[in-house]
């Protein structure tokens, strides 16, 4: 897969990449990882995915699903996903439910996180970068950003944003980008096992 290399704090207009496509990339990647990790599931996953692709053509055509499946192999040395997750993914494919499958099992390596941040509607920004392959652990905080002014530190895990629980990194980026610039929001972070409520003022990404 070709990395998208889109900066989280992009200063240019959003490119033509949709939330649905970002989730689909992660979904097919997780399917590939499960197939590699559990050979006994491989034929079942492939058969269920074929049926899933035929039925879920509202977002992508069957040909587009096939193209994604052929061009997104699991990265070398990728950590094996839990067997439970792969069994659940198989059930979601068999149920032909795109939304449940994509939102429940899409994996977010850094390029997908960044693409989602740019693709989400709105111009809100917090000024944080999230560590790859984490739920919402802050890797670094941009100097002078709303996050720094609120007291968010590298190493914090953002658990809630403006009342919304965060258990997937795409949820955090979507919430930030959708927030109205200038709005005061409560951000709950976990720091050294302690939950802290901080107040941040949402910034704005300039066009």
WONORDA-V71277 format. One line per field, one symbol per residue. phi: phi as a letter, one per 30 degrees, with the letter a starting at -180 (. if undefined). psi: psi as a letter, one per 40 degrees, with the letter a starting at -180 (. if undefined). burial: I if it has 16 or more other C-alpha atoms within 10 Angstrom, else O. Layout:
# WONORDA-V71277
phi=???
psi=???
burial=???
This chain:
# WONORDA-V71277
phi=.dddhcdececcedddbceddeddeddddddddddddbeddedddddddddedddccdcbdedddddeddcbdddeidddddeedddddedddddhcdddddddbdccdeddedddeddddjbdbcjbccdehbdadddacdeideddddjdcejdcdcbbhicdcbbddddddddddddejddbcccbcbhicdbcccbcddbddd
psi=hhidfhidfheiihighidddddddddddddddddddgddeddddddddddddddgeddiidddddddddegihiheihhiiddddddddddddefgdddddddehigiddddddddddiiieiidfihhhificfhhdihhheiddddeehihdihhdihfehihehdddddddddeihhehhihhhihhfehhhhihihhahhi.
burial=OOOOOIIIIOOOOIOOOIIIIIIIIIIIIIIIIIIIIOOOIIOOIIOIIIIIIOIIOOOIOIOOIIOIIOOIIIOOOOOOOOOOOIOOIIOIIIOIOIOOIIIIIIIIOIIIIIIIIIIIIIIIIIIIIIIIOIIIIIIIIOOOIIIIOIOIIIIIIIIIIIOOOIOIIIIIIIIIIIIIIOOOIIIIIIIOOOOOOIIIIIIIIOO
